Amino acid sequence: MWKDFFSFSRKEQNGIIVLLIIVVLLIVLRIILPKLFSSSGEIVSELGEQYFIITPTQEVKDFKAVAQKKEIPIFDPNKVTPEFLISIGIKKRVADNWFNYLQKGGFFNSPEDVSKIYGMDSNLMAALIPYMIVTEKPTPKNIFEKPEIIAKMYVDSLLLTEKQPIQRFISKAKDFIIEINSADTSELMLLKGIGPVLSRRIVYYRKQLGGFVLPTQLLEIEGILPKVLEDNAENITINTDLIIPLNVNKASIRQLRDHPYLDFYKAKAIVDERKKNLLIEIDDVFDLEPFADIDKEIIKYYLIVK
């Protein structure tokens, strides 16, 4: 072995010696370090059936000192003051963060939630847990219990969208009319069962159609059930004069096919017929083969010839 060692170059020999020194130092440190730090001691905190080994910080030592004097009662982490927290050994900065969290509406659902307080020492947290208990749960705040809050929300939404005064479509709790072809999302949400998602879908589908002819067309929108129409039957009106139709003599094949009631074949049939005759009438459209099964009473609102 040593013979092989001396066969290496001087540079390689030096590298091997340095490596051996490093290995020896690591072994020595592995043996010595645990003995050096064992004098600081360990705190073993029993929490139910779990055990945590904690290296004591000064904050933990302060807390333990108070605890040993039996000065720490069982307390609710949601009902504390900075003075109390400081008195049991918690740093003022952490105590202030804790109290500020509660003042802003924060709530600890369990003692373990206290760990999210900024600056909270994990070792101190483990020592604190046996002394904390959440005595009651928060009561959810329901804004809909106060009609005046709902009214203010409606007024604010209208002011933001710069619409006409609220009297235009609402006079009292159950007496209002929504014109479906002109209402925006905030107005549509006044209808029972219509929230932000469905109101946006209504506006989007209305744009695709050009407008609504009958309230039952709302059932073509995903998420709207017959019960929604039943509940709002007295609050919905439709002005068909607001419908924006397609000009069959000018619209491109793409514009025609994108209409919900048309498709590529119907659009192509219209364009092909238009090539034969410079101007076609609505009756000419209805005579085309792809339109044989279409509801003519509805589709006539969406097609014009001028």
C-alpha positions as CSV (number, residue, x, y, z in Angstrom):
1,M,0.0,0.0,0.0
2,W,2.7,2.5,1.0
3,K,4.7,1.4,-2.0
4,D,1.7,2.4,-4.2
5,F,1.5,5.7,-2.3
6,F,5.1,6.6,-3.2
7,S,4.4,5.8,-6.8
8,F,2.1,8.9,-6.9
9,S,3.4,12.3,-7.9
10,R,4.2,14.8,-5.2
11,K,1.0,16.7,-6.0
12,E,-1.2,13.6,-5.7
13,Q,0.5,12.6,-2.4
14,N,-0.3,16.0,-1.0
15,G,-3.9,15.7,-2.1
16,I,-4.3,12.3,-0.4
17,I,-2.8,13.6,2.9
18,V,-5.2,16.6,2.9
19,L,-8.1,14.3,2.3
20,L,-7.1,12.0,5.2
21,I,-6.7,15.0,7.5
22,I,-10.3,16.2,6.6
23,V,-11.7,12.7,7.3
24,V,-10.0,12.5,10.7
25,L,-11.2,15.9,11.7
26,L,-14.8,15.0,10.8
27,I,-14.6,11.9,12.9
28,V,-13.3,13.8,15.8
29,L,-15.9,16.5,15.5
30,R,-18.6,13.9,15.3
31,I,-17.5,12.5,18.7
32,I,-16.7,15.7,20.5
33,L,-19.7,18.0,19.4
34,P,-22.5,16.1,21.1
35,K,-20.5,16.1,24.4
36,L,-19.9,19.9,24.1
37,F,-23.6,20.7,23.7
38,S,-25.0,18.1,26.1
39,S,-24.4,20.5,29.0
40,S,-27.1,22.8,27.7
41,G,-29.7,20.1,28.4
42,E,-32.9,19.3,26.7
43,I,-36.6,19.9,27.4
44,V,-38.9,17.0,26.8
45,S,-42.5,18.2,26.5
46,E,-45.2,15.5,26.5
47,L,-48.2,16.4,24.4
48,G,-50.6,13.5,24.6
49,E,-48.8,10.6,23.1
50,Q,-46.2,12.7,21.2
51,Y,-42.8,13.8,22.5
52,F,-40.8,16.7,21.1
53,I,-37.1,17.2,21.9
54,I,-36.6,21.0,22.2
55,T,-33.3,22.9,22.4
56,P,-34.1,25.6,25.0
57,T,-33.8,29.2,23.8
58,Q,-33.8,32.1,26.3
59,E,-37.5,32.7,25.5
60,V,-38.3,29.0,26.3
61,K,-36.2,29.3,29.5
62,D,-38.2,32.4,30.6
63,F,-41.5,30.6,29.9
64,K,-40.3,27.5,31.7
65,A,-39.3,29.5,34.7
66,V,-42.8,31.1,35.0
67,A,-44.4,27.7,34.4
68,Q,-42.4,26.1,37.2
69,K,-43.8,28.7,39.6
70,K,-47.3,27.6,38.5
71,E,-48.1,31.1,37.4
72,I,-49.5,30.1,33.9
73,P,-53.2,29.2,33.8
74,I,-54.9,27.5,30.9
75,F,-55.8,30.2,28.5
76,D,-57.7,30.8,25.2
77,P,-55.3,32.1,22.6
78,N,-58.1,34.2,21.2
79,K,-58.7,36.1,24.5
80,V,-55.3,37.4,25.5
81,T,-53.6,40.8,26.0
82,P,-50.0,41.8,25.2
83,E,-49.4,42.3,29.0
84,F,-50.5,38.7,29.7
85,L,-48.3,37.3,26.9
86,I,-45.3,39.2,28.1
87,S,-45.9,38.1,31.7
88,I,-45.5,34.5,30.7
89,G,-42.2,35.1,29.0
90,I,-43.1,35.9,25.4
91,K,-41.1,38.6,23.7
92,K,-42.9,42.0,23.4
93,R,-42.6,41.9,19.6
94,V,-44.3,38.5,19.3
95,A,-46.9,39.5,21.9
96,D,-47.8,42.6,19.8
97,N,-48.0,40.6,16.6
98,W,-50.3,38.1,18.4
99,F,-52.6,40.8,19.7
100,N,-52.6,42.8,16.4
101,Y,-53.7,39.6,14.6
102,L,-56.7,39.3,16.9
103,Q,-57.6,43.0,16.6
104,K,-57.8,42.7,12.8
105,G,-60.3,39.9,13.0
106,G,-58.0,36.9,13.1
107,F,-59.0,33.8,14.9
108,F,-57.1,30.6,16.1
109,N,-59.2,27.5,15.4
110,S,-56.7,25.4,17.4
111,P,-53.7,26.1,19.6
112,E,-51.4,24.9,16.8
113,D,-52.6,27.9,14.7
114,V,-50.7,30.2,17.0
115,S,-47.5,29.1,15.2
116,K,-48.4,31.3,12.2
117,I,-47.8,34.4,14.3
118,Y,-44.7,36.2,12.9
119,G,-41.7,35.7,15.1
120,M,-43.1,32.8,17.1
121,D,-40.3,30.4,18.2
122,S,-41.1,26.8,17.3
123,N,-39.6,25.6,20.5
124,L,-41.6,28.0,22.5
125,M,-44.7,27.0,20.5
126,A,-44.3,23.4,21.6
127,A,-44.0,24.4,25.2
128,L,-47.1,26.7,25.0
129,I,-49.5,24.2,23.5
130,P,-50.4,22.3,26.8
131,Y,-51.6,25.6,28.3
132,M,-53.9,26.7,25.4
133,I,-57.4,25.8,24.7
134,V,-59.9,27.3,22.2
135,T,-63.1,27.8,24.2
136,E,-65.5,28.9,21.4
137,K,-65.7,29.1,17.6
138,P,-66.2,32.4,15.7
139,T,-69.8,33.3,14.6
140,P,-69.9,33.9,10.8
141,K,-71.1,37.3,9.8
142,N,-74.0,37.2,7.4
143,I,-74.4,40.5,5.6
144,F,-77.7,39.4,4.1
145,E,-79.3,39.7,7.5
146,K,-79.3,43.4,7.0
147,P,-81.5,44.7,4.1
148,E,-79.8,48.1,4.2
149,I,-76.5,46.5,3.4
150,I,-78.0,44.8,0.3
151,A,-79.5,48.0,-0.9
152,K,-76.2,49.9,-0.6
153,M,-74.5,47.1,-2.6
154,Y,-77.0,47.5,-5.4
155,V,-76.7,51.3,-5.4
156,D,-72.9,51.2,-5.4
157,S,-72.8,48.7,-8.3
158,L,-75.0,51.0,-10.3
159,L,-72.9,54.1,-9.5
160,L,-69.8,52.2,-10.6
161,T,-71.3,51.2,-14.0
162,E,-72.8,54.7,-14.4
163,K,-76.3,53.3,-15.1
164,Q,-79.6,55.0,-14.7
165,P,-81.0,55.5,-11.2
166,I,-82.0,52.4,-9.3
167,Q,-85.7,53.4,-9.5
168,R,-85.6,52.4,-13.1
169,F,-85.8,48.7,-12.3
170,I,-86.5,48.4,-8.6
171,S,-89.1,50.0,-6.4
172,K,-89.4,47.6,-3.5
173,A,-88.0,44.2,-2.4
174,K,-90.2,42.0,-4.6
175,D,-91.4,44.5,-7.2
176,F,-88.8,45.1,-9.9
177,I,-88.5,44.4,-13.6
178,I,-85.3,43.5,-15.5
179,E,-85.2,44.0,-19.3
180,I,-83.0,41.0,-20.3
181,N,-81.7,42.5,-23.6
182,S,-80.2,45.6,-22.0
183,A,-79.4,44.6,-18.4
184,D,-75.8,44.4,-17.3
185,T,-74.4,41.8,-14.9
186,S,-75.1,43.8,-11.7
187,E,-78.8,44.1,-12.7
188,L,-79.1,40.5,-13.7
189,M,-77.8,39.5,-10.3
190,L,-81.0,41.0,-8.8
191,L,-82.8,38.0,-10.1
192,K,-83.2,35.0,-7.8
193,G,-80.8,32.2,-8.5
194,I,-78.5,34.4,-10.7
195,G,-75.0,35.1,-9.4
196,P,-71.9,36.5,-10.9
197,V,-71.1,33.4,-13.1
198,L,-74.6,33.0,-14.5
199,S,-75.0,36.8,-15.1
200,R,-71.8,36.8,-17.2
201,R,-73.0,33.8,-19.1
202,I,-76.3,35.5,-19.9
203,V,-74.5,38.6,-21.2
204,Y,-72.1,36.5,-23.3
205,Y,-74.9,34.3,-24.8
206,R,-76.9,37.4,-25.5
207,K,-74.0,38.9,-27.5
208,Q,-73.7,35.7,-29.5
209,L,-77.4,35.6,-30.3
210,G,-77.9,39.3,-30.9
211,G,-80.5,39.3,-28.1
212,F,-83.3,37.3,-26.6
213,V,-86.8,36.7,-28.1
214,L,-88.3,34.6,-25.3
215,P,-87.4,34.1,-21.6
216,T,-87.2,30.3,-22.3
217,Q,-84.0,30.9,-24.3
218,L,-82.2,31.5,-21.0
219,L,-82.6,27.7,-20.5
220,E,-80.1,27.2,-23.3
221,I,-77.4,28.6,-21.0
222,E,-75.5,26.1,-19.0
223,G,-76.4,26.3,-15.3
224,I,-79.8,27.9,-15.7
225,L,-82.6,25.6,-14.6
226,P,-86.4,25.9,-15.2
227,K,-86.9,26.9,-11.5
228,V,-84.9,30.1,-12.2
229,L,-87.5,31.1,-14.8
230,E,-90.3,30.1,-12.5
231,D,-89.0,32.2,-9.6
232,N,-88.4,35.3,-11.8
233,A,-91.4,35.0,-14.1
234,E,-92.8,38.3,-12.8
235,N,-89.5,40.2,-12.9
236,I,-88.4,39.6,-16.5
237,T,-89.3,41.5,-19.6
238,I,-87.8,41.3,-23.1
239,N,-87.7,44.1,-25.7
240,T,-87.2,42.4,-29.1
241,D,-86.5,45.8,-30.7
242,L,-83.0,45.7,-29.1
243,I,-82.1,42.5,-31.0
244,I,-79.1,43.0,-33.3
245,P,-79.8,40.8,-36.4
246,L,-77.4,39.5,-39.1
247,N,-77.8,40.8,-42.7
248,V,-78.0,37.7,-44.8
249,N,-76.9,39.7,-47.9
250,K,-73.7,41.1,-46.3
251,A,-72.6,38.8,-43.4
252,S,-69.6,36.6,-44.0
253,I,-69.8,32.9,-43.8
254,R,-67.9,33.0,-40.6
255,Q,-70.3,35.6,-39.0
256,L,-73.2,33.4,-40.0
257,R,-71.8,30.1,-38.7
258,D,-70.9,31.7,-35.4
259,H,-74.5,32.3,-34.5
260,P,-75.8,29.8,-32.0
261,Y,-78.8,28.9,-34.2
262,L,-76.8,28.5,-37.4
263,D,-73.9,26.3,-38.4
264,F,-71.4,25.9,-41.3
265,Y,-73.9,24.2,-43.6
266,K,-76.6,26.8,-43.0
267,A,-74.1,29.6,-43.5
268,K,-72.7,28.1,-46.7
269,A,-76.2,27.6,-48.0
270,I,-77.0,31.3,-47.5
271,V,-73.7,32.4,-49.1
272,D,-74.2,30.0,-52.1
273,E,-77.8,31.3,-52.6
274,R,-76.5,34.9,-52.3
275,K,-74.0,34.2,-55.2
276,K,-76.9,33.1,-57.4
277,N,-79.1,36.1,-56.5
278,L,-77.6,39.4,-55.6
279,L,-80.4,40.0,-53.0
280,I,-82.3,37.3,-51.3
281,E,-85.4,37.5,-49.1
282,I,-85.9,35.8,-45.7
283,D,-88.4,33.4,-47.4
284,D,-85.6,32.3,-49.7
285,V,-83.5,31.5,-46.7
286,F,-86.2,29.4,-45.1
287,D,-86.7,27.5,-48.4
288,L,-83.0,26.3,-48.2
289,E,-82.7,22.6,-47.4
290,P,-80.6,23.1,-44.2
291,F,-83.3,25.3,-42.7
292,A,-86.1,22.7,-43.1
293,D,-86.2,21.9,-39.4
294,I,-85.4,25.3,-37.9
295,D,-87.8,27.3,-35.8
296,K,-88.7,30.0,-38.2
297,E,-90.7,32.1,-35.7
298,I,-87.5,32.5,-33.7
299,I,-84.8,32.7,-36.4
300,K,-86.7,35.5,-38.2
301,Y,-85.7,37.9,-35.4
302,Y,-82.0,37.2,-36.1
303,L,-81.9,37.6,-39.9
304,I,-82.6,40.6,-42.1
305,V,-82.1,41.4,-45.8
306,K,-81.3,45.1,-45.7
